[in-house]
Amino acid sequence: MGTTRTGGPTPFGDRLASAMRERSPLCVGIDPHAATLAAWGLGRDEQGLTAFGATLVDAAAGLAAIVKPQVAFFEAAGVAGYRALDATIRRARDAGLLVVADVKRGDIGTTGDDYALAWLDRDGPFAADAMTVSPYLGYGSLAGTIDVARRNGAGVFVLAATSNPEARVLQTAVLAEGPRTGRTVAAGIVVDVADDNRSVGDQALGDVGLVLGATLHLADFGIDADAIGTAPVLAPGFGAQGARIEDLRALYGTRAEQVLVSESRGLLADGPDGVRASVADRADRIRAALGAAA
């Protein structure tokens, strides 16, 4: 994970910026759907899940900045699934990849703190580099989680504008009170994250990121791309869900270079033997998209 000259862990935002620059801003989703496992001749057991994770990690190594295991697909297999997830995270770290655990946790007080310790403590059971979190118990409820993350040189990605249609009513609702009065819920979260990152001084990227779906138009959610500040953006929705890498700058404007292009299902179309080529293709397309108008 590395340490700073003062002895503390290197901040997640700095590590992520380096990984994006040295490899590519690609996030490879590790989503062992039951249907995919069956198509690949793998069981939904420790052996099958471990083999699936190994294929995706090996394909991403040296090409992608980060991998994102969807924890639910491992959790569905119980203890065996968690053993497979542990093996996947360890393999990714050994390959030099960063890992964001897609767990979407969010709770208050010590409960939230312990979720963070479970996933982000450097000496904890999983020791991921970042986790996804939900702010819908109030952004302030994430303070303990963010503190745990920063003490461990880890990060969080906060759900703000998501692609599922059920979320739009809530996320576009206008706040009637509080410091973000008049903004949409999603836009308020974006400002909260930007302020949080600003509070710790200069970093290439902040330790607190945003989840902003790539199939959405930010303006529809009241979000101005400039308001994102230094937050890294985890952007699911590329590939099978319809978003195009070539539209990165159109989608995220001035913050396009802070975007982690996240894809999972689209990388699996040619089976296990084709994943590496698919990852290389996406990395090349991202570089072209960002270089075209730089």
C-alpha positions, 0 to 999 in steps of 0.5 A: 500500500505504501507510506508517506514520508511522515510514516502514514499510509499513502492516501488512496486518491494519490495511489489511484491517480498513479494507477490511472496514469500508469495503466488506464482509468479502467475499472474491471468489474468482477461480477460472477453472475450465476448465468455467467458461471454456468456458461463458463462451466463453473459452479457457484462454489468456492472453486468456481468463484475463485476461478472466475475471479482469477480470470478477471484479475489476470486479464486486468493486471497491467492494463486497468487501474482497479478491479471491482468485485460485486460482493453480492455475487460472492456473498450468495455462496455464503462462507465459501463465497467469502473465501473465494472473495478473499482469494480474489482480493489477495490475487488482485493486490499481488498483481498490483491492482487496486480493489474497490469492494462494491458493498454499498454499505451505509449505517450510523455510528459504530455500525458504520465504522465497523463496516468500514473496518471490515473492508478497509482496515489494512490489517482487517479481513479483506483490506480492500483499497476502497468501498462503495457506500450509500449516503441516504441516512444523511451524508454526515452519517458517513463521517466515521466511515470516511475517517476509518478509510483515510486512517488506512490510506483507503477511499470510499465511493459515495452513491450520488446518481445511479442508473436504476430508474427507481432512484430518479425520484429520490435523487432529483428531489429538491432539498427544502432545508439545510445547507444544500437547500435548493439543490437536488439530493444528488447535487447536494451529495456531489457538493458534500463530497467536494467539500470533504476532499477540499478539507484535507488539502491538495491531492491529485484525486480525493479519497472520497469519490462519487458513483455517477452512472454513465447512462445518465445526463448529469444535468438531469440530476442538477449536477454541474461537472465542475462541482465534482472538484477532485473527487474520482468518479466511478462510472458504471454503465459502459458496455452492455448497459449502453454507455460509450467510451467515446462519449467520456468527455461529453458525459463528464466534461471537465472531469472526464480524466477523473472518471473510472470507466467501469465495465463488467458484463461487456468484457465477458462476451467472448468467454474466459479466453477473450477477457484479456483482449477485451480489457486491452481494447477498452484501455486503448479506447479510453486513452483515445477518447481522452487524448482526442480533445485533450 
